[in-house]
Amino acid sequence: MNLIKKLSWVFALILAIGPIAGCALFDRHEKNSEGYYPRHFYACGPVALEKSILESYKRRGIAYCTRAEELSKQIQSYGMLRKELLSYFNKEAIGITWPSEIEKVANNHGFDLIKVDDINSLNPQEDIAIVLIHGKFFSHQYHWVVYPIDDVKNYYGKKTVIDIIYLLKWKGE
């Protein structure tokens, strides 16, 4: 009897959420044989991390190689539960990279992230920052970009809103 009660709750939940979630409930991104979501490999979070880390090392004259795919695997190893739950409502949510994940990966690669309030306070010749932006009228379109490599202020044209600015600093500096 207890099993029937649990199954009826699950069925009721599917009926309640199904119309809201739409096709995302059944149209899922697949994991690869290693247990990772390849869709996340080239999402904006891992790509921004790759660009910023490589640029930081390059400016120091250090040969360093890291790929967005490897950075994505590190991010995914921290846990995917929130993204997987959100992906039932929008399958592209599997590509999300949370600010805490950006911080952990940068830390693993020898950087501290310092929150900055104003993009205009940064020097393009000296500073590298990972920036979370969105468009004013399309607030669901959050995107990680890299200062000064990307056109941060105009990524979505005049409607670009800057949410978070993380200045990359070498640990111990």
Sequence and secondary structure as in RCSB ss.txt:
>XXXX:A:sequence
MNLIKKLSWVFALILAIGPIAGCALFDRHEKNSEGYYPRHFYACGPVALEKSILESYKRRGIAYCTRAEELSKQI
QSYGMLRKELLSYFNKEAIGITWPSEIEKVANNHGFDLIKVDDINSLNPQEDIAIVLIHGKFFSHQYHWVVYPID
DVKNYYGKKTVIDIIYLLKWKGE
>XXXX:A:secstr
 HHHHHHHHHHHHHHHHHHHHGGGGT      TTS  HHHHTSHHHHHHHHHHHHHHHHTT      HHHHHHHH
HHT  HHHHHHTTT GGGGG   HHHHHHHHHHTTEEEEE S GGGS TTT  EEEEEEETTEEEEEEEEEETTS
 GGGTTGGGEEEEEEEEEEETT 
